[in-house]
Amino acid sequence: MSDEPSRNPLPFEPSQKRKKKSQSPAKPVANKAKAKSPAKPDQPKASTPESMTIPDQVSKRMVRRMALLCGIPTALGMLSFVVSYLAVVNLEIELPNVAVVLVSMGFFGLGVLGLTYGVLSASWEEDSPGTLLGWQEFTTNLGRLTSAWREAREAKKS
């Protein structure tokens, strides 16, 4: 399998892959001069917690999408109970309990899918706001997520 095509890393992606810790105990350094040797310039810098955080602009973009795509179906799910109650009491319509539960569960399920789509359809690039529906960003971000899962699974096996 070939390496992932070259792309610009996101601001909150770690700059290097994690290496497994060796299970053998660490050997003490005999010479203190070797212990204090400066880092080699060809080695990538270790990622800091600040470099791995999601930028504020990107997180706000994600939250807006999640609130819209999850909030509306969830509100409709709760509203379905109220509407069905009013239909049974005021209009004297006989609604089966199963129908009310299935409708509300459908709306709540759409809310869960809206959370996922809200995060993945937001542009993860700080400078790019993305598109209105976010389908291109969704496919890009889902590809990044699945490749990260594959790499983690392969690293776990070896």
N, C-alpha and C positions, 0 to 999 in steps of 0.2 A: 504494500500500500504506500502510495506516495505521500509526502508531507503535505500539509495544508497549504493551499496557494498563498502566495505572499499578500499580506494585507497590513494596513496600519492598525496597530493595537489600540484599543480603547483607552481612555485616560485612566480608568479604574481597573484595567487588567494588570495582573502581575507581569513584570518584565522578564521573568524567568520561570521555568517549570520547577516545581518542587522535586527534590530528590529524596529518596527514602533514606531514613536514618539507618546507619549500620547497627546491627544487633550486637556486634562485638564491643567490649568496653573501650573507651577512648584511651589511647596511649599518651602518657605524659610527655611533654616536650622536654628534651634533654637540654637544649640550648635556648636561653631566653632571647637571644638575638633572632633566632628563627621565629619565635612566637610573635615578636613585634614587627615582623617584616611588613611593609606596606602592601596593600592589595594590588594585584596585577591589573594593568589597565585593560586587558582583553576580557576580564571577567565582568559579567553584568552586575549592576548594583542590586543589592537586596531591596525588595519592595518594602515600603513602609506602610503603616496603616493609613496614612494620609493619601498615599498614591493609589490605594485600593478602594477608596470611598467613591461612591457615585456622586458626580458633580451635582450641585444644587439645581441647576437649570434642568438637567436630565431627570432628576427625581421629581421635580414639580410637574414636568411634562407627563411622567408616568402616573402621578397621582391624579392629575386632571382626567386622563383617559380612563383610569380605573374607576373614578367616582362617577363618570358618565356611563360607562359601559357596565358597571356593576350596580350602580345606584338605581337606575331606571328599572331594570328587571326585578330587583329586590323590592322596590316600592310597589311595583305591579303585583308581585307575589303576595305582599301583605294586603294590598288593596283588594285582591281577589277574595280574601276571607270576608272583608267588610261588604263587598258587593253581593257575595252569595248570601250572607246573613240578611241583608236588606231585601234581597229577592225572595227569600223564604218567608220572612216576617211580613213585609209590607205587600208584596205582590202575590203572595201565597203560591209561589212556584215550587214544585217539588224537585229539588236537586239531589241527586245521589251524593252521599258523602265522598265516595270514591272520585267523582268528577271534580269536586272542589279540591281534594287533596292532589290529584294529578295536575290540575291547572296550576296550583300554587307551587308544587314541586318543579314543574316545568319552568316557571319564572325564576325560582331560586337556582335551578340548574343553569339557566342562562346568565344569572348573576355571577356564578362561579366561573363560567367560561369568559364572561366579561372581564373578570379580574385578570385572568391569564392573558387574554388578548390585549388588555390595556397595558400590561407591562411589556409584552413582546412587540406590540405595534408602535410603541413610542420610539423615536429615533434615539439611539444610544450615543450618537455623536453630539458633542456639546455645541458645536457651531451650526449644525443642521437641524432645523425644526421638524423636518419630515413632512409627509403628506397628510391630508385630512383623514383618509381611511386607514392609512398606515400598512397596506398590504405588503408593499415592497420591504418595509422595515421589519414586518412580522416574519417574512420568509428569511431575511438575512439573519435576524436575531435567533430564530428557531434553528437555523443551520449552525450558528455559533454554539448554541446550547447543546444540541445533539452531538456535535463534534467534541465538546468538552466532556460530555458524559462518556463518549466512546474512549477518549484518552484516559479518563479516570478509571474506567473498567479495565482497559488494557494495562495500565500501570499497576492496578491491583492484582492482576493475574501474574505479572512478572515480578 
